[in-house]
Amino acid sequence: MRTETMMWFTADLHLGDTNILHDMDRPFDSVEEMNRKVIDAINECVAVDDRLYILGDFTYRLPLAEAVRLRERIECQNVTLIRGNHDGDWEDPDAPHIWDEVRDYLEVAPGYAKGHRLVMSHYPMLSWNGKARGAIMLHGHIHSRGDRTNARNRDRERPVLRYDVGLDANNYKPVSRDQILGFFGL
């Protein structure tokens, strides 16, 4: 049993989005199955007291009450939402406070990632704060398939420390800080 609190990242869940099943060829027979299996995968990886960052597009065109019910099925108690292009409902001042915080952009100090600052946005960036000093850009939005995009960034002559944490790029599971650091050999 592990005792350390871990950091986890995911993006582009699109819970409730029937179109994403076909547009991204997701391996689920229905949106209900997708919702269930995505949340089950999060709960299998992320402990209740871990820290989970959802980098945008938690749901898609769902009534707010239904989105709240889906969030409540995630057992982790420490969840930050980095808003994506489909997260407008969380800007409503009457929206329930089910997130630790809701941000458009977030940086996590280097001490939490072996000296590497983590820069988070739903949208990938070409340049970000600390890039030249080893900061790692975490993002979603582009729905990479498999880890090809991440591998291209890593395998360049001068590696680009940018990682797509989206479900489509990570076998429909969240990724940990340690997995990301290991991917880049850090």
Secondary structure, 3 states (H helix, E strand, C coil): CCCCCCEEEEECCCECCHHHHHHCCCCCCCHHHHHHHHHHHHHHHCCCCCEEEECCCCECCCCHHHHHHHHHHCCCCEEEEECCCCCHHHHCCCCCCCCCEEECEEEECHHHCCCCCEEEECCCCCCCCCHHHCCEEEECCCCCCCCHHHHHHHCCCCCCCEEECEHHHCCCCCEEHHHHHHHCCC
